[in-house]
Amino acid sequence: MGARRLVAVLVTALLAGCAPAIDTIDEATGPVPARRAPEGSYAVGVRTLTLDPRSARPLPVTIWFPASADGVAAGRFPVVVYSHGLGSRPDLHAGLTTRWAAAGFVVAAPAYPHTRQGAAHFTRADVRNQPADAWRLIRHLGRLDRNREDPLAGHLDLTSVAAAGHSAGGFTTSGMFSEGYPARLRAGIVIAGGGLPGSFAGPVAPLLFVHGTADVVVPLTVGRAGYARTPGPAAFLSLLGQDHGAYLTPGHPGFAPVLATTTDFLRWTLYGDKAAGARLPADAHSPTLTHYEFRPAH
């Protein structure tokens, strides 16, 4: 990823100017739709599409969804928009995103036009344009949900949306929480990332930060600075002695606590599952591997 250049561009240029009461979720983002979070897990289906293929910013998208033998599983599912890092692509994050889909979420992961692996005109600075791409994707998902001929029609709960992402995708996620963002964006997960100018404004929403304490690409201080700026309830999961993202690989010692914490965070914020919120400190409890902290709204 070019550690020094990533820090120089994302931290200096993009961050210029940036300086558990479980019930707070309802006060912060409005009532969560009354429905039970899934018990057990689903089979996972996958589809790909390209949004605006003839535009200046075509957006290939991979969607993982809870599946049944007939296609999409019965029910409406909250949506998670997952953003990749520099020089990456959605399928490289499937170890995490497929498990979220199995837990009862539709996960939509765009491949950004100028930061994805193999981009014809790769440029790190384009990260600042990616939050708008992510919102464009959310609007398109709304059209799919209303299109009776689309397999996902009637299965997308776009009143309960979360944004998540790793590295540059974490900065993209933060940038979606700018002034005036729609309240349907109920939560965010920033993995090995930080804030963009104008982040963490508008409606208050819970945010989870995940960061390796030995990250030399995006230093821990960048994630901590973003955490300190969030006005709403926020949590910080530190991976002790870990780097920029090996803990996102299934089988890595850090993967299990990251998966458990992020999944329960999504269950709490998108399904209103208070038991999942109460589990969060235990999900990450490993004195030699992780440290978890939670801060209520300012």
Residue pairs with C-beta under 8 A, 6 or more apart in sequence:
1 85
1 86
1 87
1 167
1 217
1 244
2 86
3 216
3 217
3 244
5 124
6 86
6 124
6 167
6 168
6 217
6 218
7 217
7 218
7 219
9 124
9 125
9 127
10 124
10 127
10 168
10 171
10 194
10 218
11 194
11 218
11 219
11 222
13 125
14 127
14 128
14 171
14 196
14 197
15 194
15 195
15 196
15 197
15 222
15 225
16 197
17 197
18 194
18 195
18 196
18 197
18 199
18 225
18 226
18 229
19 225
19 229
20 233
20 235
20 277
20 280
20 281
20 294
20 296
21 233
21 296
22 268
22 274
22 277
22 278
23 274
24 206
24 232
24 233
24 296
24 297
25 32
25 186
25 206
25 233
25 268
25 269
25 272
25 277
26 32
26 272
27 297
28 203
28 204
28 205
28 206
28 232
28 233
28 297
29 183
29 186
29 187
29 203
29 204
29 205
29 206
29 269
30 183
32 160
32 186
32 269
32 270
32 271
32 272
33 157
33 159
33 160
33 272
34 272
35 271
36 271
37 104
37 267
37 271
37 272
37 273
37 276
38 66
38 103
38 104
41 102
41 103
42 66
42 67
42 68
42 73
42 101
42 102
42 103
42 104
43 66
43 67
43 68
43 73
43 102
44 64
44 65
44 66
44 67
44 98
44 101
44 102
45 64
45 65
45 66
45 67
45 71
45 72
45 101
46 62
46 63
46 64
46 65
46 98
47 62
47 63
47 65
47 151
48 60
48 61
48 62
48 63
49 60
49 61
49 63
50 58
50 59
50 60
50 61
51 58
51 59
51 60
51 61
51 110
51 136
51 137
51 140
52 58
52 59
52 136
57 113
57 129
57 133
58 113
59 110
59 111
59 112
59 113
59 133
59 136
59 137
60 110
60 111
61 90
61 108
61 109
61 110
61 111
61 137
62 90
62 91
62 108
62 109
62 111
63 106
63 107
63 108
63 109
63 152
64 94
64 97
64 98
64 100
64 101
64 106
64 107
64 109
65 72
65 73
65 77
65 101
65 106
65 107
65 152
65 155
66 72
66 73
66 75
66 77
66 101
66 102
66 104
66 105
66 106
67 73
68 74
71 151
72 151
72 152
72 155
73 155
75 155
76 154
76 155
76 156
76 157
77 104
77 105
77 106
77 155
77 156
77 157
78 104
78 105
78 106
78 157
78 160
78 161
78 162
78 266
78 270
78 271
79 105
79 106
79 107
79 108
79 138
79 141
79 156
79 157
79 158
79 160
79 161
79 162
80 97
80 100
80 105
80 106
80 107
80 108
80 161
80 162
80 163
80 164
80 266
80 270
81 107
81 108
81 109
81 110
81 134
81 137
81 138
81 161
81 162
81 163
81 164
81 176
82 90
82 93
82 96
82 97
82 107
82 108
82 109
82 164
82 165
82 169
83 109
83 110
83 112
83 130
83 134
83 163
83 164
83 165
83 166
83 168
83 169
83 170
83 172
83 173
84 90
84 92
84 93
84 109
84 111
84 112
84 115
84 116
84 165
84 166
84 168
84 169
85 115
85 165
85 166
85 167
85 168
85 169
85 170
85 192
85 245
86 115
86 124
86 127
86 167
86 168
87 115
87 116
87 117
87 122
88 116
88 117
88 166
88 167
88 169
89 111
89 116
89 117
89 118
90 97
90 109
90 110
90 111
92 117
93 109
93 166
93 248
95 248
95 249
95 250
95 255
96 248
96 258
96 259
96 262
97 107
97 109
98 107
99 259
99 263
100 107
100 262
100 263
100 266
101 107
103 263
103 266
103 267
104 267
104 271
105 266
105 270
106 152
106 155
106 156
108 137
108 141
110 133
110 134
110 137
112 119
112 126
112 130
112 133
112 172
113 119
113 126
113 133
114 121
114 122
114 123
114 126
114 129
115 122
115 123
115 124
115 126
115 127
115 130
115 168
124 168
127 168
127 171
127 172
127 175
127 196
128 175
128 196
130 168
130 169
130 172
130 175
131 172
131 175
131 176
131 178
131 196
134 163
134 172
134 173
134 176
135 176
138 158
138 161
141 152
141 156
141 158
142 156
142 158
144 150
144 152
144 153
144 156
145 152
145 153
145 154
145 155
145 156
145 158
146 153
147 153
157 270
158 184
159 184
160 184
160 186
160 270
160 271
161 184
161 185
161 186
161 270
162 185
162 186
162 187
162 188
162 189
162 266
162 269
162 270
163 172
163 173
163 176
163 177
163 185
163 187
163 188
163 189
164 173
164 188
164 189
164 190
164 191
164 262
165 171
165 172
165 173
165 189
165 190
165 191
165 193
166 191
166 192
166 193
166 245
166 248
167 191
167 192
167 193
167 217
167 218
167 244
167 245
168 193
169 191
169 193
170 190
170 191
170 192
170 193
170 194
170 218
170 223
171 190
171 193
171 194
171 195
171 196
172 193
172 196
173 188
173 189
173 190
173 193
174 188
174 190
174 193
174 194
174 195
174 196
174 199
174 200
174 226
175 195
175 196
175 198
175 199
176 185
176 188
177 185
177 188
177 199
177 200
177 201
177 202
177 205
177 207
178 196
178 198
178 199
178 201
178 202
179 198
179 201
179 202
180 201
180 202
181 202
181 203
183 203
185 203
185 205
186 205
186 206
186 269
186 270
187 205
187 206
187 207
187 208
187 265
187 266
187 269
187 270
188 205
188 206
188 207
188 208
189 207
189 208
189 209
189 210
189 262
189 265
189 266
190 207
190 208
190 209
190 210
190 223
190 226
191 209
191 210
191 211
191 245
191 248
192 210
192 211
192 212
192 215
192 217
192 218
192 223
192 244
192 245
193 218
193 222
193 223
193 226
194 218
194 222
194 223
194 225
194 226
195 225
195 226
195 229
199 226
199 229
200 207
200 226
200 229
200 230
200 231
204 231
204 232
204 233
204 297
205 232
205 269
206 232
206 233
206 234
206 235
206 265
206 268
206 269
207 227
207 230
207 232
207 233
207 234
207 235
208 234
208 235
208 236
208 237
208 261
208 262
208 265
209 223
209 224
209 226
209 227
209 234
209 235
209 236
209 237
210 237
210 239
210 258
210 261
210 262
211 218
211 220
211 223
211 224
211 236
211 237
211 238
211 239
212 220
212 238
212 239
212 241
212 242
212 243
212 244
212 245
212 246
212 247
212 254
213 220
213 238
213 239
213 240
213 241
213 242
214 220
214 241
214 242
214 243
215 223
215 242
215 243
215 244
216 243
216 244
217 243
217 244
218 244
220 238
223 236
224 236
227 234
227 236
227 295
231 297
231 298
232 297
232 298
233 294
233 295
233 296
233 297
234 294
234 295
235 261
235 265
235 280
235 292
235 293
235 294
235 295
236 292
236 293
236 295
237 257
237 258
237 261
237 284
237 290
237 291
237 292
238 290
238 291
238 292
239 247
239 254
239 257
239 258
239 289
239 290
240 288
240 289
240 290
240 291
242 254
246 252
246 254
247 253
247 254
247 255
247 258
248 255
248 258
249 255
253 289
254 289
254 290
257 283
257 284
257 286
257 289
257 290
260 279
260 283
260 284
261 280
261 283
261 284
261 292
263 276
264 273
264 276
264 277
264 279
264 280
264 283
265 276
265 277
265 280
267 273
267 276
267 277
268 274
268 276
268 277
268 280
280 292
280 294
281 292
281 294
283 292
284 290
284 291
284 292
285 292
